[in-house]
Amino acid sequence: MDNRSVTMRWLLVVPASLLLGTLFSLWNVPAAWILAAIIASGAMALGSGDELPINEGFYRFGRGIIGMLAGLPLVGVPLGELGGYLLPGLFVAIVTLGIGVGGGLLLAAREREVSRETGILSMLAGGASIMPILAKELGADYRFVALGQYLRLLVVSMSLPLITALFAHPGHGSDAAENNQLWFMILAVAVIAYFGENTGRLLRVPVPSVLGPLIITVVASLLLPAQLSLQPPESFQILAFLAIGWMCGGALSTPALKAFARQLPATLTFIVVIIGACALTALPLTQWLGISYFEAYLATSPGALETVLALSSEGGAGPAVVAIQLIRLLSVLAIAGWLPQLIRLLTRSR
């Protein structure tokens, strides 16, 4: 395909993505910008019958921003406080990871077109925006992973406000202070997002494109004065979400959609199972940590972290919600990053 044809297609996809993203944001649709980009680029790829390639530099920047966003919540939780929630957090992580890995292996066993890596990454709860990136780098079908992850994200995000409204809230949320970004901090964010992968490769961490910017963000934020923040501006976040959505949607094809449609009943069943399992997991946490069921349910929610944090702030929840979600997120990243080794271990043990 020639460059002129690709450019013409992007001239249609970009404004369509921006329009849909704006509308979805106004309508409070979960993962608005990612879904908008998937729909616009996916419609173009399916309609033309050809994949829509994304600029590698833009995609590199986008996945770096995603890594930074994943690391920032760690900065707000003191290490001592995080350590106190380590065992409960690992308990929640083991339950949800066990269901995710088991469900992914079952899915791969049922469908020849779905590899073990693809099945597990599509079923792991948490870090939905990171999973397609990990899938692409690990050689899994990132299109299938994205469809499964964002279906779960939609169901969880839409059900959370309805379900948590039934529980008693522990207090009243406080208004968050606005963060005024300085130009040199915005420049620092852009540099970390784009070049953080190089640091990850030097450290030999799994999935350096995500974990490199994440590590730099956490370490640098702990060293920075309190008035300075590496929080990416909203425009950078939107660009990152669009990059992930375009990467996933631009590679869609009719066979990929048919394969996902065949597994839709199994995927929906898994979503119901994981939500129910997390709800049950929340019960012992109320006694273990002395928190309300509202807080425990949010702490164990299988994904939709932004919705969880918003409801947590509004309902006056304590630090347990953030701490347990972060411990599980780190566990998910660790499992996903070492997935090939894990699958070899599971296969050898049979």
C-alpha positions in Angstrom: 0.0 0.0 0.0 1.4 3.4 -1.0 2.0 6.3 1.5 -0.6 8.5 -0.2 -3.3 5.9 0.4 -2.3 5.5 4.1 -2.3 9.3 4.5 -5.8 9.6 3.1 -7.1 7.0 5.4 -5.6 8.7 8.4 -7.2 12.0 7.3 -10.5 10.3 7.9 -9.6 8.3 11.0 -8.1 11.1 13.1 -11.1 13.5 13.0 -13.5 10.7 13.4 -11.6 9.5 16.5 -11.6 13.0 17.9 -15.3 13.5 17.4 -16.2 10.1 18.8 -13.8 10.6 21.8 -15.3 14.0 22.6 -18.9 12.6 22.4 -18.0 9.5 24.5 -16.3 11.7 27.1 -19.4 13.9 27.3 -21.5 10.8 27.7 -19.1 9.4 30.4 -18.4 6.2 28.4 -15.6 4.3 30.1 -12.2 4.3 28.3 -13.8 6.9 25.9 -10.7 7.8 23.8 -9.4 4.3 23.5 -12.8 3.0 22.4 -13.3 5.9 20.0 -9.9 5.1 18.4 -10.7 1.4 18.1 -14.0 2.1 16.4 -12.7 4.7 13.9 -9.5 2.8 12.9 -11.3 -0.6 13.1 -14.0 0.6 10.8 -11.4 1.8 8.3 -9.4 -1.4 8.5 -12.4 -3.6 8.0 -14.0 -1.4 5.4 -10.8 -1.2 3.2 -9.7 -4.8 3.9 -6.2 -3.6 4.8 -4.5 -2.9 8.2 -3.9 0.7 9.1 -0.3 1.1 10.2 0.5 3.5 13.1 3.6 5.6 13.2 6.1 3.8 15.4 7.4 7.0 17.1 3.9 8.1 18.0 3.1 4.6 19.4 6.3 4.6 21.4 5.4 7.9 23.0 1.9 6.6 23.7 2.9 3.4 25.4 5.4 5.4 27.4 2.7 7.7 28.7 0.6 4.6 29.7 3.6 3.3 31.6 3.9 6.6 33.5 0.2 6.7 34.3 0.5 3.1 35.7 3.4 4.2 38.0 2.1 7.5 39.3 -0.4 6.0 41.9 2.5 4.3 43.6 4.0 7.7 44.5 1.1 8.8 46.7 1.2 5.7 49.0 4.0 5.7 51.7 6.1 2.5 51.6 5.2 1.7 55.2 1.5 2.0 54.6 1.8 0.0 51.4 3.7 -2.7 53.3 0.8 -3.0 55.8 -1.5 -4.0 52.9 1.0 -6.4 51.3 -0.6 -9.6 52.5 -4.2 -8.7 51.8 -3.1 -7.3 48.4 -1.3 -10.5 47.5 -4.3 -12.5 48.6 -6.6 -10.5 46.2 -3.9 -10.8 43.5 -3.6 -14.5 43.8 -7.4 -15.0 43.5 -7.8 -12.8 40.5 -4.6 -13.9 38.8 -5.5 -17.5 39.4 -8.9 -17.1 37.7 -7.3 -15.1 34.9 -4.6 -17.5 34.1 -6.9 -20.5 34.5 -9.6 -18.9 32.3 -7.0 -18.0 29.7 -5.6 -21.5 29.5 -9.2 -22.9 29.2 -9.9 -20.5 26.4 -6.7 -21.4 24.5 -7.6 -25.1 24.9 -11.0 -24.6 23.4 -10.0 -22.5 20.4 -6.9 -23.4 18.3 -6.6 -19.9 17.0 -6.1 -18.5 20.5 -2.6 -19.1 21.9 -2.0 -19.5 25.6 -0.4 -16.0 25.8 -3.4 -14.5 24.0 -5.9 -16.3 26.2 -4.2 -15.3 29.5 -3.6 -11.7 28.5 -7.2 -11.3 27.4 -8.4 -12.7 30.8 -6.0 -11.0 33.2 -8.0 -8.4 35.3 -6.4 -5.0 35.7 -4.2 -2.8 33.5 -6.5 -3.0 30.4 -4.6 -0.2 28.6 -1.3 -2.0 29.2 -2.4 -5.5 28.1 -2.5 -4.9 24.3 1.0 -3.4 24.5 2.3 -6.4 26.3 0.4 -8.7 23.9 2.1 -7.2 20.9 5.6 -7.3 22.4 5.1 -11.0 23.6 3.8 -12.1 20.2 0.2 -12.6 21.2 -2.9 -11.6 19.2 -3.2 -8.0 20.6 -6.5 -7.5 18.7 -8.2 -10.4 20.6 -6.6 -9.2 23.8 -7.9 -5.6 23.3 -11.4 -6.8 22.5 -11.6 -9.0 25.6 -10.0 -6.5 28.0 -12.2 -3.5 26.9 -15.4 -5.6 27.0 -14.5 -6.4 30.7 -13.6 -2.8 31.3 -17.0 -1.6 30.0 -19.0 -4.2 32.1 -17.0 -3.5 35.3 -17.1 0.3 34.8 -20.8 0.4 34.2 -21.7 -1.9 37.0 -19.5 -0.3 39.7 -21.5 2.8 40.4 -24.8 0.8 40.4 -23.5 -1.9 42.8 -21.5 0.4 45.2 -24.6 2.7 45.5 -26.2 -0.2 47.5 -23.4 -0.1 50.2 -22.9 2.3 53.1 -20.1 4.8 52.4 -17.5 5.4 55.2 -17.4 9.2 54.8 -17.3 12.2 52.6 -14.7 12.6 49.8 -12.6 15.7 49.5 -12.0 17.7 46.5 -8.6 17.0 44.9 -6.3 19.9 44.4 -5.6 20.9 40.8 -2.1 20.4 39.5 -0.7 23.3 37.5 1.9 21.9 35.0 5.0 23.8 34.3 6.5 23.8 30.8 9.8 22.1 31.8 7.8 19.4 33.7 5.8 18.8 30.5 9.0 18.5 28.6 10.3 16.0 31.2 7.2 13.9 30.8 7.6 13.8 27.0 11.3 12.8 27.4 10.6 10.0 29.9 7.7 8.7 27.8 9.7 8.5 24.6 13.1 7.4 25.9 12.1 5.5 29.1 12.1 2.3 27.1 15.9 2.6 26.7 16.3 2.6 30.5 14.1 -0.4 30.7 16.3 -2.3 28.2 19.4 -1.3 30.2 17.8 -2.7 33.3 16.7 -5.8 31.4 13.2 -5.7 32.8 10.4 -7.5 31.0 8.4 -5.3 28.6 10.8 -2.3 28.8 8.5 -0.1 26.8 6.1 0.1 29.7 8.1 -0.8 32.8 11.0 1.5 31.8 8.9 4.7 32.0 7.0 3.3 35.0 10.2 2.8 37.0 11.6 6.2 36.0 8.3 7.9 37.0 8.2 6.3 40.4 11.9 7.0 41.3 11.9 10.6 39.9 8.6 11.5 41.6 9.9 10.4 45.0 13.0 12.7 44.5 11.1 15.7 43.1 9.9 18.6 45.4 6.2 18.3 46.4 5.1 21.1 44.2 6.4 19.4 41.0 4.6 16.4 39.4 5.3 14.1 36.5 1.5 13.8 35.9 1.1 13.8 32.1 -1.1 16.7 30.9 -4.6 15.6 29.7 -3.6 16.2 26.0 -0.7 13.7 26.4 -3.1 11.2 28.0 -5.6 11.5 25.1 -2.8 11.0 22.6 -1.6 7.9 24.5 -5.1 6.5 24.6 -5.6 7.2 20.9 -2.3 5.5 20.1 -3.4 2.3 21.9 -6.8 2.4 20.3 -5.4 3.0 16.8 -2.9 0.2 17.2 -5.6 -2.3 18.2 -8.4 -1.1 15.8 -6.1 -0.6 12.8 -5.1 -4.3 12.9 -8.7 -5.6 13.0 -9.8 -8.1 10.4 -12.9 -10.1 9.6 -11.3 -13.4 10.7 -10.2 -11.8 14.0 -13.7 -10.5 14.7 -15.2 -13.9 13.9 -12.7 -15.6 16.3 -13.7 -13.2 19.1 -17.4 -13.6 18.4 -17.1 -17.4 18.7 -15.5 -16.9 22.2 -17.9 -14.1 23.3 -20.1 -16.4 25.5 -17.0 -17.8 27.2 -15.6 -14.3 27.7 -18.9 -12.9 29.1 -19.1 -15.9 31.5 -15.5 -15.2 32.6 -16.4 -11.5 33.3 -19.4 -12.6 35.5 -17.2 -15.1 37.3 -14.4 -12.7 38.0 -16.8 -10.0 39.3 -18.5 -12.5 41.6 -15.2 -13.9 42.8 -13.9 -10.5 43.6 -17.1 -9.6 45.5 -16.6 -12.8 47.6 -12.9 -11.9 48.1 -14.0 -8.6 49.6 -15.9 -10.2 52.4 -12.9 -11.5 54.4 -11.1 -8.1 53.8 -13.7 -6.3 55.9 -12.7 -8.3 59.0 -9.0 -8.5 58.1 -8.5 -4.8 57.6 -11.4 -3.4 59.6 -12.9 -1.6 56.6 -16.4 -1.2 55.1 -17.6 -3.6 52.4 -17.8 -0.5 50.1 -14.1 -0.1 50.5 -13.4 -3.8 50.2 -15.5 -4.1 47.0 -13.7 -1.2 45.4 -10.3 -2.6 46.5 -11.0 -6.0 44.8 -12.8 -4.6 41.7 -11.3 -6.5 38.6 -10.1 -3.4 36.8 -11.6 0.0 35.9 -9.0 1.7 38.2 -10.0 5.2 37.2 -13.7 4.5 38.1 -12.6 2.9 41.3 -10.5 5.8 42.4 -13.3 8.3 41.5 -15.9 6.4 43.5 -13.3 5.9 46.3 -12.7 9.6 46.6 -16.4 10.5 46.4 -17.3 8.0 49.0 -14.6 8.9 51.5 -12.8 5.5 51.3 -9.5 5.0 53.1 -6.1 4.1 51.7 -6.8 0.4 51.5 -8.5 0.8 48.1 -5.5 2.4 46.4 -2.9 0.2 48.2 -4.6 -3.2 47.3 -5.3 -2.1 43.7 -1.7 -1.1 43.3 -0.3 -4.3 44.7 -2.5 -6.3 42.4 -1.6 -4.1 39.4 2.1 -4.8 40.1 1.4 -8.5 40.4 -0.4 -8.4 37.1 2.5 -6.6 35.4 4.9 -9.1 36.8 2.9 -12.1 35.7 2.3 -10.6 32.2 5.9 -9.6 31.7 7.2 -13.1 32.5 4.3 -14.8 30.7 6.4 -16.9 28.3 8.5 -18.3 31.2 5.3 -19.0 33.2 3.6 -20.9 30.4 6.8 -23.0 29.9 6.7 -23.8 33.6 3.0 -24.7 33.6 3.5 -26.8 30.4 6.5 -28.6 31.9 4.7 -29.4 35.1 2.0 -31.4 33.2 
